[in-house]
Amino acid sequence: MRKHAEIIALLLLAVIIVAAVSLAQRDDEQTGSPRQTVHSSYQTLPEGYRALSLTLRELHYPVTQQIRPYAMLPDEGFLIVTDPFRTNVSEYEGRKLVEWISRGNYALVTLEYHPEFLADLEGDAATKNQKGAGHDGAPTSPLDEYTPPEAYGKTIVATDKATTAGAVGKALLLPSAPALTVRSTFRFTDAILPKKLKQLVGGAKPIYHDANGIVAAYSQIGAGGIVWCCSPWSFSNQGLSEGKNLDFLLALADKRPGGPVIFDEYHNGYGAGMSVWSLAPRLTKLGMLQLGAALLVLCVLLAWRFGPHRLPAEERFTRSRAEYLTSMASLLHRAQATHLVRERLGHLLHREVGRRLGVPPQAPVEQILQANAGDPIVDHAGLERVLQQLSTMKEQQHPDQEAMLRLSTEIHRLLHRKSS
């Protein structure tokens, strides 16, 4: 008993420690390098896009999450792509995206730590930047070792201070050109896009610029267009309220009136196979694990307290076969089901005699008698008598119980007596 008390005390101490650690952690605490940040509309972290999603809903914009590839986009809408890296985009998706844009739709593509998304869109493996990223997009080196492709991007010194980017040119043709408040370590160069992607979309023109370089560019594709932006922070939970960032995004959404605002969650790792568990915050998952551990401890304690289930001594016995037979006989007697007994006896007799004679059980009575007469395996006279009695009883709806008892006794003796 003392040993059990010590184990219980240790378990309770472990639960208290885990609960204290989880409560001390902040839900919005950033873990890992910035290259591992997921800008998802499901997340309430500062880098997430949950605030933008809720704001658009409050302003009566239809909002949806895209959890399948670009080939399955709805017919119309405004697509928001937020520095994706968990699920690679394919060249086929790039072509489908361009086709979708050319039908009068628009897209905002924000990139900072994963500009290799552009190389994936064009399908040119030679232009992909592999430095600092593994095959699955996860970082394999520190952030200060990461550099974007020099052909269309450059890094600048990381800073927590936001800068203001002013509009240049009139390529986007917005009713107004609100200034963008940006914070990013990536800027486009004059090339803006990789060569093959530039050919695919028909080029890109700068539309926003700050002291560090090109912040945003625009590609007119058919009746629609794509805005390429190097500052995902500007539209995140933390940066959305800064400056005129929300005004700029609403102006883009209004270029496709009536269509939904679509958040690309498929390439953020939230594909069609995701579950509620994958969407739950880290603190919620930890709390559910603690609850499961507490229930397990409770079950163990109850098992120790009450012990294994045991029947009382007077109930610990096995039922005999005689009890079953007695119950069945009583049931047949009350139901006056002697016709069932008759059918059962006839079936037993035909089956046993047929097996011994080598004839099928459903063979006619004449065939059974003829086979037994040639090579008797039971008393022939007794067999004729028993079969005659069964034939007579078949005409009776409820044969007499005494007669059935005598018949069953005679069949038993016939089957166990050697032929004379």
N, C-alpha and C positions, 0 to 999 in steps of 0.2 A: 504494500500500500504506500509506503514511503517513496518507493521508486516511481510509482505512478505520479505522486504529487510533485516530484522533482521534474519529471518530463512535462507535466502540465505547466509548471512555472516557466520552464525554458521556452515552450511554445508561445505562451502569452507574452513573454519578453520580446521574442522575435517579431510577433505581430505588432507590438507597440513601436518597435524600432522602425519597421517598414512603414507604418502609418505616419510616424513623425517625419521620416525622410520625404515621403510623397507630399505631405502637406507643406513642407518647407520649400518645395520646388515650385517655380513659377510655370504656369501653363504656356506663357509666351517666351520662355527661355530658349534662345537659339543654341542648337547643338550642331557640331560639325562645321565644315568650311562653308563659305558663302556659295561655292559651286554646288552644294547639296541642297540649297534652298529651293523649295517648291512654292511657286506663286499660284496657288490654287484658290478657286472661288469657294471651296469647301472649308478653308482654313481661316481662323481668326487671329493667327500670328501677325505681327506687324508687316511681314512680307506677303501675307495672303491677300486674296482679292474678295473676301467675304463682304467687306463694307461696300465695295462697288456693286456686287450682286444685289445686296439688300437695297441700296440707294436706287438702283434702276427699277427694282420692283415697286418701291414707294412712289416713283415717278411714273408708274404705269407703263413701263417698257416690258414687253414679254421677254423673259429670261429663261434660258435653257442651258444644260450642260451637255457637251458633245462627248460621248463615251465610246465612240467608234471612229474608224479612220475617216479621212476627208472624203473618200468616195461615197460616204453615206451621210453627207451634210444635207440638211433640209433644202427645199427649193430656193429659199431666199433668207437673208439675214445679214447680221453684222458679226463677224467672227473675231474673237479676242484670243490671241496666242501669247502665252506668258513664259518666255525663257524656258521651254521644255527640254528635258533631257532623259527622263526615265524610260520613255518608249521612243525609239528612233522613228523618224519619219522616212518614208521611202520616196524614190523618184516617181513612182506611179501616183502616190498621193500628191506630189508636187504638180503633176500634170492635171489631176482632178481638181486641185485647188484653183489653178489658173483658169480652168474651164468654168468653175463655179463663180469666180470673180468676174469673168467676162460677161456673165449673164445679168450684170447690174448689181452684184453684191459687193460688200466691202469687208476689209480685214485690217486689224491692227496687230502687228507682230512686234513684240517687245523682246529684245535680246540684250544680255549683258555678259554672263559667264558662259553662255553656250551658243556662240555665233556659228558653231559647226552645224547648227540646224539649217543654215542657208546652204551649206555644201551638201547636206543630205537631200534637200529639196531638189537641187539640180542633178543629183546622182553622180557627181564627179568625185570619185574617191581620191584623186590626186590633190584636190584642193581642201580636203578635210583637215582640220587641225587636230592632230592626235596628241599633242603635247599637253599633259595635264589631265587627260581623260582616258579612261579604260574603254573596253569594248562595249560596256553597258552604259556609258556616259558618266559613271562615278569617277570622282577625282582620284588620281593615283599619285599626285605630287602636291606640295604646298601651293597655296594661292599665288605667292610671289614668283613661282616658276611658270605660271600660266601666261601665255601670250596668244591673242587671237591671230588669225591669218593676216599677214602684213598686206596682202593684196587688197583687202577691203576693210580692215579694221586696225585699231591701235588701242593700247592701254594707256591710261593716265594714272596719276598718283591717287590712291584711294583716300577719300576724305568724307567726314560726316557732314560737311557743309554742302547744302544744296545750292545750285546755280540756276540762273534764269536764262532760258533759250528763247531768242526772238525769232519771229517768222521771217523767212526770206523767200522771195518769189511768190508766184500765185498758181503753182501747179495744182494744189488741192482744191482751190476755189470754194473755201468756206465762207459763209456769210460774214463771219468775223474771224480774226486770227489771234486768239488769245495766247499770251506768252505761256510757255511751259516751264514749270519748276522741275529740275532734274537732279538726280544724284546717281552717278554711274561711273564705273572705272573703264568703260568702253566707249569709243567714238568711231564713227565711220570715217574712212578716208574718202578721197575724191571718187574712187571707183565705186564705193558704197556696197555693191553686190559682187559675188563671184561672176566670172565671165559667162558661163553657161546659163546661170540663173538670170543674169541681166538680159541675155538673148531670149530666154523663155518668157519673161514678163514685159519685155520691150523697154528696158532701161528704168532708171530711177533718178528723180530730181530732188535735190535738197529742199526741204521746206522749213527746217528749224536748225539754228546754228547758235553756238555759244563760243566763249573764248577758247575752249578746248577742242573744238571741231564740230563736225556735223552731228546733230542730235537725232534728227528724223529726216526721212526721205519718203517720196511718194512715187508709186508706179501706177500709171493709168493703164488698165487692162480692159479693153472692150468698153462696156458700159459701166464697169465698176473700177475698183482700185484697191491697192494695198499700201498702208502706211507702215514703214519700217522705223522703229524707234529703239534707241539704245538704252532706255531708262525704264525698266519694269517697275522701279520704285515709285515712279510718278503716279501710277494708278493703283498702287497697293493700299492696304489699310492705313499705312502710315503716311503715304504721300498724297493720297487722293484729295485731301482738304487743303493742300498747299497751293497757293496761287490760283491759277485758272485751269488747273489740270482737269477737274470735272467738267468744266465748260467745253474744253477741247474734245473730251470723249463724247459728250452729249451731241456736239456738232457732228461728229463722225456717225453716231448712231442715227441721227436724223437724216443722213444721206440715204438711208434705206428705210423709209417710213413704213410701218406695218410689219416689218420683218422682225424676228426675235433677235435679241443679243445673245450670241452663242459663245460660251466659254469652252475653250479646247481643254478638256480634262483627260482625254485619251492619251495624249503625249506627256501629260504630267504623271502618268502611272495609274490613273483611275479609269481603267477600261471597263468593258461590259461585264467582266467577271468579278468586279469588286463586290465587297460585302459591307454590311454595316460596321463590322469590326475594322475594316481598312479605313473607314471614314471617321471613326471615333478618335478624339484627341488622346494624346499619350497619357494624360492624367486619368482619363476615363478608363482606359485599358488597365492601368495599374490598379485603379479602384476595384474593377471587376475581378482582377486576379486576387486581390486581397479578400474580397467577399467569398470567392471560391475556396481560398485557403481557410477562412474562418468557418465555412460550412463543413469542410473536411475535418477540422479540429472538433467541431461540435459533434459530428457523427462518431468520431473516435471516443470522445468523452461519454457519450450516451452508451456506446457499446461497453465501455468499462463499468459504467454505473449499473446497467441492468443485466449485463451478461448475455450469453447466447440464449435464444428462445428454446425452451424445453417444455414438452407436454407433462401434465401431472402424471404421477406414477400409475393411477388407476386407468389412464387413457392410453398408456404405452403398451399396446398389444396389437397383433395382426389379426385380421379377420380370416376365418377358416373358409375352405371351399364349401363345407356343409352349410354354412350360414347363407352363402349365395344360392345354393341349390334349394334350400328351404324357402328363401324369399321368392325365387322364381316359381316354385311349385305352388306357393300360396297365391301368387299373382294369377297364374293360369287357372287355378281352382275358382277364384272369385270371378274371373272373367268367363268361366265355362268355355275356355278356348281349347277344347279337346280336339277340334279339327286341326289346329296347329300341331298338336302332338302327333296326330295321325299322319299328316304330311311329312313331319320330321322323321317318323319311324319308317315310312315308305322310302324316303330319300336315302336314309341310312342303309336299309336292306338292299336296295338296288345298287347303291354304290359299292358296298362291301362284296356282295355276291358277284357283281359284274367285274370287279377287280380280280377276284379269285378265278373266275371263268375266262377272263380275257375278252369280255364283251363290253360295249359302252353302257354306262349306267342308264341312259335313256332308251335302251333297247326294249322292244315289246316283251310282255310277260311270256309269250309263247317261245320267243328266242332264248330267253333265260332258262326256261324249263327244258327246252330241247338240249341246250348246251350242258346243263347239269345232269340230264339223263344219260348222255353219252359218257361223261367223265364226272361222276358225282363228287362234288367237294363239300356238300352239305346233305343232310338227310332229304331225299327227294320228296317223300311223302309229307314231311314237315314243311318243306318249302312250298309245295302246292297248297297246303292248308293255310299257311300264313298269307300267301298271295291272294287266296280266295277271300280271307277275312278282310284284307285291306281293300279289295275290290268292293266288297259289300259295304264297308264303312264309308267309302267314298260317296255313296248315295245318301248318307246321313249328314245333316247339317251340323249336329252336335252329338257325336258318338258318346255312348255311355262310358263314364269314367272307369267303372270296374272292368268293362270289356277292354278298354284301352290299356289298363294296367296289366291284365292277363296277356294281352297281345304283346306288349313290350317285353314281358318276362319270357314269352315263348320265342320271340325273335332273338333275345339275348342267348337263350339256351341253344337255339338252332345255329347261331353263328359260332358258338364256342364248343359245339359238340362235333366230333369227327363223324364223317359219313360212314354208314354201315354197309 
